[in-house]
Structure formats: structure tokens, C-alpha cells
């Protein structure tokens, strides 16, 4: 998905997202694209929410859930998770995402971000520096590759 397609997808979902009580973050590949880095493929939108907002979305979007999908790497990540799909729009909701590091579960905290507005909805996007930190924290090969893309972008924009 391009940045334009990601924004259109968020606009499509904005009525429901406006009902959430806590800040919403886009993380992962879609956040990279929205921060200005071109990627060849971006399959989904990863929404980081609070646990209560993830529960609300699960109720509102029940008819659009992807039934048997379970995230990989459950030994590395845990959250109030659900995957949803509407035609070409694929969204993964992660309520209170935790990452297993140094022998303990740690809640993912986004420290630095900027905001974008879509249909009166304010969504937070981690800064590139913050995204690089998050991808390194996640630590999988695909995440480390994205962290390296950020470094190359920062050095040679």
C-alpha cells in the first residue's frame, strides 16, 4: 500500500476509530511509509491501541475478523490481538502489545511520535528514530532489515 492508500484505509475506518478512548498508533511497515520511506510492499496496517480500545474494535468489527489467523512469534509478542479485513483493507489490532526481552515481558511504549489527521481523527506515527528503536526491539530478521532501511534513509535521505 502507498501512503495514499493507507490514508484512504484509515479514512474508511475513521468513524469507528473516533470512538476509541486512548491514543492510536500506526506501527510497522505502514508507519514507515507514512513517515516518508518507500517500501515495495506493505500488506496491512498495524494499529497499536490500549487493551480496552482493542476490545471495542473487536466488538465493532466482529463481522470483518479473519477467523483462524494467529500471529507468528507468540513467544516474542503478546497482545489483545485480532486481524480484520474489508476487501483490500487488512488491519491488525494490537492492544497493549508486549515484547519479550531480557527474560521478561515489557509493554511497548512509544516515546517519540508525530500526528496525522484523517477525517477529524488524530493518529500517532512513531518518528523514524523511534521506529528504528522499535524494529530493533522486535529483533526479527525482517524488523532488523527495516531498521537498517531507516538508518540508510536518515544518512542519505
C-alpha positions in Angstrom: 0.0 0.0 0.0 1.1 3.5 -0.7 0.8 6.3 1.8 -2.3 7.5 -0.1 -3.9 4.0 0.2 -3.0 3.8 3.9 -4.7 7.2 4.5 -7.7 6.1 2.5 -8.0 2.9 4.5 -7.8 4.9 7.8 -10.5 7.3 6.5 -12.7 4.2 5.7 -12.3 3.1 9.3 -12.3 6.6 10.9 -15.9 6.5 12.2 -15.1 3.6 14.5 -11.6 4.8 15.4 -13.1 8.1 16.6 -14.9 6.1 19.3 -11.7 5.0 20.9 -10.7 6.4 24.3 -6.9 6.2 24.1 -4.3 7.3 21.6 -3.9 5.2 18.4 -0.5 4.5 16.9 0.3 3.0 13.5 3.4 0.9 13.7 5.3 -1.4 11.4 5.6 -1.0 7.6 2.7 1.3 7.3 4.3 3.7 9.8 7.5 3.7 7.7 5.5 4.6 4.6 3.6 7.4 6.4 7.0 8.7 7.6 8.2 9.0 4.1 10.1 5.8 3.4 9.2 3.9 0.2 8.7 0.2 0.6 7.9 -2.2 -2.2 5.2 -4.0 -0.3 3.0 -3.1 2.7 0.3 -5.6 3.3 -1.5 -4.4 6.3 -2.0 -1.6 8.8 -0.8 -2.4 12.3 -2.8 -0.4 14.9 -1.4 -0.2 18.4 -4.1 0.5 20.9 -4.9 0.2 24.6 -6.4 -3.1 25.7 -9.9 -1.5 26.2 -9.8 0.0 22.7 -8.8 -3.3 21.2 -11.9 -4.9 22.9 -14.1 -2.1 21.5 -12.8 -2.7 18.0 -13.2 -6.5 18.3 -16.9 -5.9 19.1 -17.5 -3.3 16.3 -15.6 -5.2 13.7 -16.7 -8.7 14.6 -18.2 -9.3 11.1 -14.8 -8.5 9.5 -12.5 -10.6 11.6 -10.1 -13.0 9.9 -11.2 -16.2 11.6 -8.3 -18.6 12.1 -5.3 -16.2 11.8 -2.9 -16.4 14.6 0.2 -14.2 14.7 3.6 -15.8 14.5 6.3 -15.4 17.1 3.9 -15.7 20.1 7.0 -16.4 22.2 8.2 -12.9 21.4 5.0 -10.9 21.3 1.7 -10.9 23.1 -1.3 -8.5 22.9 -5.0 -8.3 22.8 -4.8 -9.2 19.1 -7.2 -9.6 16.2 -6.9 -9.3 12.4 -9.6 -7.8 10.3 -10.3 -7.4 6.6 -12.5 -5.4 4.3 -11.9 -6.0 0.6 -8.3 -4.8 0.2 -8.0 -3.3 3.7 -6.2 -5.5 6.1 -5.8 -4.3 9.7 -4.1 -5.9 12.7 -5.1 -4.6 16.1 -2.7 -5.0 19.0 -4.0 -3.9 22.4 -1.2 -3.3 25.0 1.5 -5.0 22.9 4.2 -6.6 25.0 7.6 -7.8 23.8 9.6 -10.5 25.5 13.1 -9.2 26.1 15.8 -9.9 28.7 13.7 -12.7 30.2 10.6 -10.5 30.9 7.6 -9.1 29.1 7.8 -5.4 28.5 4.9 -3.2 27.3 5.8 -1.4 24.1 5.9 2.4 24.9 6.0 4.9 22.1 8.2 7.7 23.2 8.5 10.0 20.2 5.9 10.5 17.6 4.2 12.9 15.2 0.5 13.0 14.5 -1.5 12.9 11.3 -5.2 13.9 11.0 -7.6 12.0 8.8 -11.4 12.8 9.0 -11.1 14.5 12.4 -9.1 11.5 13.7 -5.7 12.0 15.1 -3.3 9.1 14.7 0.2 8.9 16.1 3.1 7.7 14.0 6.5 7.0 15.7 9.3 9.2 14.5 11.9 7.4 12.3 14.3 7.3 15.2 11.6 5.7 17.4 10.7 3.3 14.6 14.3 2.2 14.3 14.3 1.5 18.1 11.1 -0.4 17.9 12.2 -2.6 15.0 15.5 -3.4 16.8 13.5 -4.3 19.9 11.3 -6.6 17.9 14.6 -8.2 16.7 13.3 -10.5 13.9 15.3 -10.5 10.7 12.6 -8.6 8.8 12.5 -6.0 11.6 16.3 -5.5 11.6 16.2 -5.1 7.8 13.6 -2.3 8.3 15.8 -0.7 11.0 18.7 -0.7 8.6 16.5 1.0 5.9 15.7 3.7 8.3 19.4 4.3 9.1 20.2 4.5 5.4 17.3 6.9 4.9 18.5 9.1 7.7 22.1 9.2 6.5 21.2 9.6 2.8 17.6 11.0 2.6 
